Amino acid sequence: MTNPKVLRTPESRFADLPGFPFEPHYLELADRRLGAMRMHYLDEGPSEAPVVLMLHGEPTWSYLYRKIIPRVTARGFRAVAPDYLGFGRSDKPVDRASYTYQNHVDWMLEFLDRLALNRCALVLQDWGGPIGLRLLAERPQCFDAVLLGNTVLPNCEPPPRGIEDWPGPIVGPWAQSTANATDFDVGLVIRSVCVGALDPAVVAAYEAPFPDARYKAGVLEFPSLIPLREDSPGIAENRRTWQFLEGFTRPVVTAFSVTDPGTKAWERVFRERIPGARGQPHIEIENSGHFIQEEGSEALSSALLDLLDRQHGTSPR
């Protein structure tokens, strides 16, 4: 590791994580400003099968999908779950200014192109939505279906019915919460948005990528990247993405938890504005907080597998 602009979490931090038997895969990205950086991803299941591309949010990483991946591969599909730069096993630029909404989209576009992923179903939660829906609009030929859970796509247009008070008392303060912070308690944040108690070993697994505050530039910057104002970076791109989505007819299923006040009203927006969402078997997940992959994995997996089966039948190849 010779790039002075990035840090790499020691591999020893990822030894013996509970419920996480997957082999790491790495892709080197060439960023003109930051130099070579290594992006980590999970890649399980038959290499030629249709792909389920699973995108995480803040402050998680691909560990979030550990309960869902085996169910996807058991049905004969390929599961791919990357870690954004700054998260998980991926390299971590040390300068917070390196982390912009556009940079995250550009890095993921390169990831998508380099792996030549196609016939994909997208699974998007938290920041997976704003990033993944931008990927969908940029590379629509790569994607067959979308599953949205506990996510948003802000555009500062007049509020659609149901989100008149968004961002409300939660998202706005959250967006400002780390603006001047120098450290970030990953475990505390994850525990605070779950409805039940998490195993301490699981909390420690979410903390594993970040040995100390130097590794946390990405998680510190993500909240302030939420585009909440007319002049926020990403608003114009999100509006163009909404124009695309309002003509998107491939299947879009929502699977939101009942008790996530920061995103709850957005399920109605996605259902009403995207043609492909009409008539789909949307679900609401009980007894789960913001991270539905963690607490509502069975319901989320069932919705995903139903979507995949309707797209591909019982023989995905």
C-alpha positions, 0 to 999 in steps of 0.5 A: 500500500503506497498511496499516501492519500488513502488508508487500507484497513488491515485484513486482520480486522475482518477475521472471524466475523459472525455469519460472514464466510464469504471470500473477498474480491478486489477491483483497482480503480484509477482515480485521476485525483487520488490515484489507484484505489482498491474497492472490495466486493462480495461475489457469490453464486454462478458467474453466468447467472443473473446478478443481484447487485446489493448496495449499502448505505451509511455507515454500513458495508457489505456485511449488511447483506450476509443473511440475504446472499445465501438465499439468493445464491441457493436459488441459482442467482449471482450475488454481488455486494460492493463496499463503497470507497471509504467503507468496509474492506475498500480503501479509504481516502483520508480527505473528506473532500474526496467524498462527494455524491458524484464521486460515489456515483462515478466510482460505482459506474466504473465498478459496474462497467469493469465487472460488465454486470448485466441482467441485474436486479438492484437492491437499494437501501439508505444511500444505496437509493440515491447512488443506485438509482443514478446508476440505473438512469446512467446504465438502464440496459444493465438492469431488469428490476429494482427492490427499494427499501428504506431509501429516498431520492431527494430533488427539492421539488414541491413535496409529493403527497405524503412527504410534505414535511420531509426532511422533517426533524430527523433527516435535516439534523442528521445531515448536519450532525457530522459536519464539524465532527472529527470522529463517528461512533459507528456502533452507536449509530447502527444500534440507535436505529434498530428496534431490537438489541443487536449481538455485540459481536455483530456491532463489532463487525460493523465497526471493524473497517474503522480502527480509529478516526483516521479511517472514518472520513467517508462515514463522517462526510456521508450525512452532509452529502444528502441533497436537501437544498436547491443549491445542493450538489446532486439536485440537478442529477436527481431531477434528471433521474426522476425524469427517467424513473417516471418512464421506467416500466420494468418491475420496481418493488418497495419493501419499507419498514413500518418504523423508519420515520426518516424514509417511511413516506418515500415508499408512496412516492416511489410507488406512485411516480414510477410506472414499473411499481404499479401493481407490484406486490409491495410489502411493509416490514414489521419489527424492523428499524432502518436496517431491514437487512439486519432485522427484517432479512426474511421478509426482505429476502422473500420479496426479493426472491419473489421478484427474481422468480417472476423475472426469471422463473425457476431456472435463472440461467 
